[in-house]
Amino acid sequence: MSSGSTVAAVASPPGKGARAVLRVSGPETSRLLAAVWAGDDPVPAARGMYPGRFDDGRGTQPLLLLLMPGPRSYTREDVAEFHLPGSPPLVAAALERLIELGAQPAPPGEFTRRAFLNGRLDL
């Protein structure tokens, strides 16, 4: 997978939980965020934590967004973490929406691979 693509994956353990995390990394992170952001405030652009709502195309769900513009992120790319309710069907719908909008599904280890290739980690 090209590190020039934008990837998305569930970044929390599988199963039910109070919260789940979807992580997006790559050059299209801002565009994807704008497409799913349903908060009362404008789409955030600065590093920070923002409450809002995630529009999965069928409805909205509460969201806590952690926004980390590159290069000051784990992958040194623009990164958004969507902290959502931990219901597996809601998490699946949110990930499906990000993929519909152009994100590539991240294989296991992809975020760490990008961190390594971008000089964040070494061997």
Sequence and secondary structure as in RCSB ss.txt:
>XXXX:A:sequence
MSSGSTVAAVASPPGKGARAVLRVSGPETSRLLAAVWAGDDPVPAARGMYPGRFDDGRGTQPLLLLLMPGPRSYT
REDVAEFHLPGSPPLVAAALERLIELGAQPAPPGEFTRRAFLNGRLDL
>XXXX:A:secstr
  TTS EEEE S SS  SEEEEEEESTTHHHHHHHHB  SS    SSEEEEEEEE SS EEEEEEEEE TTSSSS
SS EEEEEEE  HHHHHHHHHHHHHTT EE  TTHHHHHHHHTTS   
